[in-house]
Amino acid sequence: MIKTTNDTIQFRNKQSPFTELFSLLRRYELLPQGNLTLAYHTKELKVMNQHLSNAKTILTQGLEDMFNLLGAADCSDASTKSSMLWTFLGALMNLSDALDTLQADTAYVLRQRKSA
């Protein structure tokens, strides 16, 4: 999330850009009971939820393959390429976490709407 003070933008978590981005993309609305909910139509939430599930599956499989590849390679030297790869994997893990959070939110709202 971004905190604005005196026209200065400060990021709360600079090391997790996907989490920051996804928190900004979530639209909320206030329900008459005073609760917050995602401000998307149910049909949109269902589509988002399915795409999130597919994206997480692809990311998980790709990450597993990359970690297996790194484990098989000789990473005893602290080369720049190895460091860059680990940084990229960290970013992918952050993306996966951001997708998990957004999917949890969409699934929760869909359950709430089904019970209403």
C-alpha positions as CSV (number, residue, x, y, z in Angstrom):
1,M,0.0,0.0,0.0
2,I,1.1,3.5,-0.6
3,K,1.2,6.2,2.1
4,T,1.1,9.8,0.8
5,T,2.4,12.6,2.9
6,N,3.1,16.1,1.6
7,D,3.0,14.9,-2.1
8,T,5.7,12.3,-1.2
9,I,4.8,8.7,-2.0
10,Q,6.2,6.1,0.4
11,F,5.9,2.4,-0.2
12,R,5.3,0.2,2.8
13,N,7.0,-2.8,1.3
14,K,9.4,-1.9,-1.5
15,Q,10.8,-5.5,-1.6
16,S,7.3,-6.8,-2.6
17,P,6.2,-4.8,-5.7
18,F,3.5,-7.3,-6.7
19,T,1.9,-7.2,-3.2
20,E,1.9,-3.4,-3.5
21,L,0.4,-3.4,-7.0
22,F,-2.3,-6.0,-6.1
23,S,-3.3,-4.0,-3.0
24,L,-3.8,-0.9,-5.2
25,L,-5.8,-2.8,-7.8
26,R,-8.4,-4.2,-5.3
27,R,-11.5,-2.0,-5.4
28,Y,-13.6,-2.0,-2.3
29,E,-17.1,-0.7,-1.5
30,L,-18.8,-0.2,1.8
31,L,-21.9,-2.4,2.4
32,P,-24.9,-1.0,4.3
33,Q,-24.0,-3.0,7.3
34,G,-20.7,-1.1,7.4
35,N,-18.5,-4.0,6.1
36,L,-16.1,-3.7,3.2
37,T,-16.4,-6.0,0.2
38,L,-14.7,-6.2,-3.2
39,A,-16.5,-3.8,-5.6
40,Y,-16.8,-6.3,-8.5
41,H,-19.8,-8.0,-10.0
42,T,-20.1,-11.7,-9.0
43,K,-19.5,-12.7,-12.6
44,E,-16.2,-10.8,-12.6
45,L,-15.2,-12.3,-9.3
46,K,-15.8,-15.8,-10.6
47,V,-13.7,-15.1,-13.7
48,M,-10.9,-13.5,-11.6
49,N,-10.9,-16.5,-9.2
50,Q,-10.5,-19.0,-12.1
51,H,-7.7,-16.9,-13.7
52,L,-6.0,-16.6,-10.3
53,S,-6.1,-20.3,-9.8
54,N,-4.6,-21.0,-13.3
55,A,-1.9,-18.4,-12.8
56,K,-1.0,-19.9,-9.4
57,T,-0.7,-23.4,-10.9
58,I,1.5,-22.2,-13.7
59,L,3.7,-20.2,-11.3
60,T,4.0,-23.1,-8.8
61,Q,5.0,-25.5,-11.5
62,G,7.6,-23.1,-13.0
63,L,9.1,-22.3,-9.6
64,E,9.4,-26.0,-8.8
65,D,11.2,-26.5,-12.1
66,M,13.5,-23.6,-11.5
67,F,14.4,-24.6,-8.0
68,N,15.1,-28.2,-9.2
69,L,17.3,-26.7,-11.9
70,L,19.2,-24.6,-9.4
71,G,19.6,-27.5,-7.1
72,A,21.1,-29.6,-9.9
73,A,23.5,-26.8,-10.9
74,D,26.7,-26.1,-9.1
75,C,25.9,-22.9,-7.3
76,S,28.9,-22.9,-5.0
77,D,30.3,-19.7,-6.4
78,A,28.4,-16.4,-5.7
79,S,28.2,-15.4,-9.4
80,T,26.2,-12.5,-10.6
81,K,24.0,-14.8,-12.7
82,S,23.1,-16.9,-9.8
83,S,22.3,-13.9,-7.6
84,M,20.1,-12.4,-10.4
85,L,18.3,-15.7,-10.7
86,W,17.6,-15.9,-7.0
87,T,16.4,-12.3,-7.0
88,F,14.0,-13.2,-9.9
89,L,12.8,-16.2,-8.0
90,G,12.1,-14.0,-5.0
91,A,10.0,-11.7,-7.1
92,L,8.1,-14.7,-8.5
93,M,7.4,-15.9,-4.9
94,N,6.1,-12.4,-4.1
95,L,3.8,-12.6,-7.2
96,S,2.6,-16.0,-6.0
97,D,1.9,-14.5,-2.6
98,A,0.0,-11.6,-4.1
99,L,-2.1,-13.9,-6.2
100,D,-2.9,-16.0,-3.1
101,T,-4.1,-12.9,-1.2
102,L,-6.3,-11.7,-4.1
103,Q,-7.7,-15.2,-4.6
104,A,-8.5,-15.5,-0.9
105,D,-10.3,-12.2,-1.1
106,T,-12.3,-13.1,-4.2
107,A,-13.2,-16.5,-2.8
108,Y,-14.4,-15.0,0.5
109,V,-16.6,-12.4,-1.2
110,L,-18.1,-15.1,-3.5
111,R,-18.9,-17.3,-0.4
112,Q,-20.5,-14.3,1.3
113,R,-22.6,-13.5,-1.8
114,K,-23.7,-17.1,-2.1
115,S,-24.9,-17.2,1.5
116,A,-26.7,-13.8,1.2
